[in-house]
Amino acid sequence: MLKDNHNPISNIPNPSIKKGTITRKLIEFIEEVLIKFQHQFKGKIDFSEEELNQNLVNTFTYFSKNSPFLFQQEVIQKQKKGQNRKVDIGVFCHYKDTSPFFTIEAKRLTTTLPNSREKEYVIGNDPSKLSGGVERFKHNIHGVDLLNSAIVGYVQRENSVYWFDKVNNWINQLITGNLQSVLKWNTNDLLVNYCKFKDLRVSKFSSKNIKSNSTTITLNHYFIDLIN
């Protein structure tokens, strides 16, 4: 259970978390805190991605005072070739760590975006900029060499059912070639619905995406309903 009391000594390694289970514990923590975030920030249907990301990091940081996790916004993802990129949120086990062991990218899910940006949860309009959330992980410029990461979708219009269908429709178009991409897309890139929309405050999906270097990353997708 999360504790609200202030502890001046934070990020203390927890001996109860066995080696190899840190990612699972983090995911459990993230899912618990996202419910709190949804409750606190519902109604923010016109907040920008930057505003929401800042509030999300602050929320993670507040509730991680007694956990072994450090959350950092705009974390550098070093590239073997080309310019380094930044992922919205990186998670570290210790302040001495130079690379995150888990990364989180976030995108707005709203019908108010211009047509050139409407598919950014999956893929951007300009292949040279690689602005899409899923495509950045597939290119290995986010979640660099990691086996697990996450994408958060801020639902500011419609609902999670609508966006689940939209996102998978875009991915299906990439699979069939109706949408162009330098990447190879297949059915593993599709979001799998594990939550069955039982609780629409935060809906969870998953995908196993093959990267451009032929490795695979498991993406945990969270659609946060900021409307209701």
N, C-alpha and C positions, 0 to 999 in steps of 0.2 A: 504494500500500500504506500502511496506517495505521502510524504510529510510536508507540511507547509512551514514548520518552524525553521528559523534561520540557523544555519550551521556555518560558522566562519571558516571551517576547514572543509573544502569541497574537493570533488574529484579524487576521493580516496579509493584505491582498488578494493573491491569487495571480494573477500575470500570465499563467499558462498557461490560466486559465479565461477564455475569450472572452466578451464581452458577449452576453447572450442565451442562454448555455448554463448559467447559474448554477443554475437549477432542476433541470436534468437531472443536474448534478454533485451537487447536494444529494440527490436521490433515490437516486443510486448510493451515496452515503455512508450515507444512512439504512438502506438495505437491507443494507449490509455490517455496520453496527453492530447492527442488530436481531438478527442471527445471534449476535453476541457476547452481547447482552442475554439471549437465550433460553438460551444455555448457562449463563450465570451465575445466572439466576433461575428456572430450571425447578424445579418442586416447590413453588413459592409459590402453591398453589391456593386459599389462603384469605386472601391479602393483599388489602387494600382497593384501590380505584382510586387513592386518594390516595397510598398507599405505593408502588404500582407506578409511578405517574407520577413521583414523586420519584426513584426509582431509575433510571427511563428517562432523565430529564433529566440526572442525574449521569453516566450512561453516555455519552450524547451529548456532554456537556461534556468528559469525560475524553479521548475519542477525537478531539475537534475542536480540540485544542490547536494543531495545525499546519495547520488549515484556515481558510477565510474565513467560517466560520459561527459564530454565537452563538445558543445555545439558552436560552430563558427560560420558566420555568413561570408559569402563570396570567397570561397577557398580555391587557391590556385591548383590546377590540375596540370602537372608538367607533361609536356609532349616530347616524344623522342625526336620528332621532326616538326618544324613550324613553330608558330606562336603558341605560348602557353594559354590555356583557357581557365575560366573560373566557373565552378559549380555553385548553385545557390547556397547550399548548406553542406558542410563537411562535419563528420562526427569523429572525434578522437578519443582514445582511451586515456591519454596522459598529455600534459602540456609539452612534454619533450618530444612527442611523436611528430615527425615531419610530414607524414601523409595520413589522410583520413582512412579509417577502415570501413567506412560506409558513407555514401553521399546521397543527397536529396536534391532533386530538381523540382521546381514548382511552376505551374502555368495556370493562367486564368481560363476558366471554361465559361465563356459568355458569348452571346450572339451580337454584342456591341463592337467586337473587333472588326477592323476592315477585312475585306475578302483576302487580301494578301497575307493576313496573319491568322485566319480562322482555324487552320490546321496545325498550329504551332505545338500543340500537345504531342503531336506525332512527328511532323515534318515541317520545315520552313519553306517559304516561297522561293528563296534563293539558295541553290545547292552549295554555293561557295561560302555562305555564311553559316550553314549548319545550325539554324536557330531552333529546330524542333527538339522537343524533350526526348522522345524515344530515339530519334536518329543520333543524337549526341552520345547516348550510351552505346548504340550500335557502332558508332565510329570510334569508340574507346577514347573519346575526349572528355567524357564524364564517367565517373566510376572507373577510373583508369586501373586496369588489371584487377578489378574487384569481382567477386562472385555474386555479391548481393548489393542492391541499392534500392532507391525508391523515387517515385514521382508523385507529387501532390497536385491534385487538380482543384482549384478554388471554384466551386460551382456558384456563379453569380447570376445566371439566368437559366431557365428550364429546370431540369433535375438530373440526378445521377443516372436514371434509366435512359434518358434522352442522350446524355453524353457517352454512356457506355456503348450505345448503338452507333453513335456518330464516330467515335474513335475507332471502333472495329470496322466500320464501313470504310474509313480512310485507309486502314491497314489492308483491308481486302483489295482496295483499288491499287495499292502498291504491290500486292502479291500478283495481281492479274496484269499489271503493267499499265493500267489506266491512269495511274499517277506515276510520274517519272522520278527515279532515284538512282544514285550510283551504288546504292546498297542492295543486297539480296534480301528479300522479304519472304517469309513463309508462314504457315499457320501457327508456328510457335510464337510468333510476334503478337498474335491476337490476345486480348485480355480475357482471362478465364474468370468467370463469376463464381467466387467461393462464398460470397456473403448472401447471395440470393435476395438482395435488397431487403433483408429483414429489419435493418436499422438504417434509414436513409440519411441520418446525420453525418456519418462517415461510412462510405461504402468501400470495401476492399476487393481488389482484383489482383491478378498475378499474370506474369508472362515470363517466358524463358527465351531470351533474345540472343541470337548469334551475332557476335561482333565482327568487324572487318578483319580482325586478326585470327578469326576462326575459334575464339574462345566463347563461352556462354556466360551470360549474366542473368540472374533472376531479378526481375523488377517487381517490387511491391507497389501497386497503384492505389492511391487513396483519394477518393472524390469527397471533398468536404462541402456540405450543403450550407452556404452562407445566407440562404434565402429564408428558411423556416427555422 
